[in-house]
Amino acid sequence: MKLPGPLNRITGRGADAAPATGRTDRRPDARPLDPAPSLQPFPAARYLYAVNAIPRNYAGRSSSIITKARVFAEQAGVRSTLVTFLHSAELADIEHDLRERGVLGDHLDFVCLHDYYPDESSYAGESVEHPIDDPELNWLKEPTQPVYRYFDSTGTYRRYRRYDHAGRLIVQDHFNPNRGRTLREEFRPNGTLRRRVYMDLAHNLPRQEIHYRADQTPAFTVWWVVDADAQESVVEKVITFDEAGRPTGMADSMDAINHLCLDRLIGDEQAFVMVEDRHVDRYLLSYQRPHVRMLYVLHNAHIKEPYDDPNAIRPSFRPILTARHRVDAIVFLTATQRDEAEAKYGRADSFRVLPHSVAAPELTPGVAREPNLVVMMARLESKQKQVNHAIEAFAQVVAQLPQARLEIYGRGPEQAALQTLINDLGVAKQVKLMGFTKEPHLVYQRGALCILTSRFEGAPLTVQEAMSYGCPVVSYDLRYGPADVITDHVDGLLVPYGDRKAMAATVVAALRDPELLARMSAAAPKRAAEFGEAPFAARWSALFNEFAPKG
């Protein structure tokens, strides 16, 4: 069977394509990478990654940061620090969990920025105990984690508690009878308060938070205004307090506090801050120090849905792109995204392209590729990953190839809804939600194909990872990433953006063509090797040395 041909270059649409969205200018070949320079020694400096937060069940961006820190350590002996701007008493426990799982080495530390707020006080009392039992409430523990939910005698949910790996209470949420969260409390290892957050009952977002010193006096408080449309809280006022609990000052942003904490964290050392999260741009674009270089990394598409207009910029990306002439570097993961930013804003010296890296494959002997198995690695949600598209397309696949199977690996908020979709489409025998896997390499070794149906990306890591194991990727030609890595019909396959019928037809045709699968499987690792960890470190070393003090 002949595979679907390339897109019409004018419309970007195949014969049965969905409405033209996403990419509309497919190229027949992936863009070649610029040759990597020789690896230079990294400058003597602090290396920091700035993010809003790192979740327990982290995904692509956090994974790329952890990988970057590991590569810098292995290739150049560099130690790094991940800095979270959103205060969380869970951070140390998350770090401990990742170390226990072998995800983190000794080369990467986690710190919360606000722990560097000046505090000369100390706590003179004994440690505060927070026993699990409560004389007025009944609790139920979650099976797989130290999380306890508390109910009153009427069965009403009233409290949530999370304990850390050492059995210490770190987070406690309070609920009203409507199950609205009214208050979050966070605790230090000695059981004293670190922070209280009073919530907006309509939107479950902060309205007021209070940060406490070690001696339990207030250090500062933040008032928030809820932006219902954006579903986020925006700072209204920040009030500071002296050691006696008296208010001493008021500001309309967190800039002064964040900058003070960052100064205390960095000190006088040369530092490179890789800003990996658009939530923290607002605090850092005004942070300028002669010994600190700010490198802003763009992990996602900067244009708005439906991702077909390079002039329609997402609000969260406007500040950094507008400030392009005032920052040291804006790092794109693909040349295509850089080019489209230039089409809107013009060329800028700060615009750089440094693609993701992929580790050399560690093949497990005896794992056979299964000719009818298609695999997918994705968070189980539809806002970005569109796992529902993959399931709907695969229902069309099995109508023609009943022996075909799809295994979807990942977890997320829409697991139940996606399972319902699978059941409703009658493909429960062929499509399986496999949950989280700690062994993706085995999945890629088994799969004949890997599919990607995202709505948008910056540069999806799964493409290079799957290709490195000889598992060709069938991907929507989305903004951004796949077309910068995949050479269509050579080492993978590109499908018109959003076109589930074309996705199904392409998968069916490929599974029916063992010779094509074999050729792509042989070519994919060679292409993935161009994104290896050694050239990745070399590209970053060149950028760091460009900004390092001379002499």
Secondary structure, DSSP 8 states (H G I E B T S, - for coil): --------TTT---TT--SS-S-----SS--------------SSEEEEEES---TT--HHHHHHHHHHHHHHHHH---EEEEESS--TTHHHHHHHHHHTT---TTEEEEEGGGGS-------S------S-BTTBEEEE-TTSSEEEEE-TTS-EEEEEEE-TTS-EEEEEEE-TT--EEEEEEE-TTS-EEEEEEEETTTTEEEEEEEE-TTS-EEEEEEEEEETTTTEEEEEEEEEE-TTS-EEEEESSSHHHHHHHHHHHHTTS-EEEEE--GGGHHHHTT---TTEEEEEE--S--B-TT---TT-B-GGGHHHHHTTTTSSEEEESSHHHHHHHHHHH---TTEEE-----------TT----TTEEEEE--S-SSSS-HHHHHHHHHHHHHH-TT-EEEEE---TTHHHHHHHHHHTT-TTTEEEEE--S-HHHHHHH-SEEEE--S--S--HHHHHHHHTT--EEEE--SSSHHHH--BTTTEEEE-TT-HHHHHHHHHHHHT-HHHHHHHHHHHHHHHHTT-HHHHHHHHHHHHHHHS---
